[in-house]
């Protein structure tokens, strides 16, 4: 039996991406960046990592290389309201 890893990966990425869209549709910026408990990262951390994993996985499906450069990551970090789980808005 030949296992087609690409079709399996594609189905999984589609499922995970639908959860991403649902999360973004039901939350605003305040919810995404909210620090509920100290030492627990906000949902924004999970959303960013989900996108980075999706971008990296697309290459295995024959898609383009991710376009998030180191410069883009630094720009994202400068806009983030948390650093390692600490609220830096204060």
N, C-alpha and C positions, 0 to 999 in steps of 0.2 A: 504494500500500500504506500503510495507516494503522498507525502504530506506537503501541501503547498503553504509554506509559512507566510508568504506574502498575502494571500487572501485572508488568513487568520489574523495577521497583524492589521490589515486594512479594516476588517470588521471591528476589531477591538478599538482602533483609533477612532472610528466613526462613533462608536458607543461612548467613549470617553469624551470626545469632542461635543457630543450632544449634551452631556452633563455640564461641560464648560459653558455652553450657550445658555443652558437653563440657570446656572448659577449667576451669570452676568445679567440675565434678564430679570432676576428676582432680587438683586441686591444693588444698592447704590454705593458710592465711594466710601461713605461713612461706615457701612457694614463691612466692606472689603478690608479696610485698613484698621478696623477696631481691634484693640488689644483688650481682650476680656479678662484674661488672667496673666499675671506676670510670668515670664519664662515660657509662654505659649505664643507661637507666631500667629499673626493674623492670616485670614484666608488668602490675602494677596500673595503671600509666600507660596502657597500651594498652587494658585492659579498660574503664577509665573513659571514654576517648575513644570507644571503640566504642559504649558506651551513649549518650553524648551525640550521636553521629552518628545512631544509630537513632532516638532521641527526636526529633531535628530532622527526620528523613526522614518520620516518621509523619504530619507535617502535610501533606506532599505527597500522601499517600495518603488524605487526608480525615479523619484522626484528630485527636485533641485536641492542643492546644499542650502542650509539655513542662512538667512541674511542678517541675523542678529550678530553684529560685530562687537568687539570689545568696547568701542566707542558708544555703541547703543546701550550696552550694559551699564556703563558708567553714567550715562544720561538717565537711565531708569533708576539707578541707585540714588542719584541726586534728587529725584522726585519722590522717592519712597519716604514714608513717614516713620518707618521703623528701621533700626539697625540691630540685627541679631536679637530680635524680640523686645527691644527697648523702644519706647515711644520717644521720638526725638523732637516732637512738636513743642514740648515744654521749654 
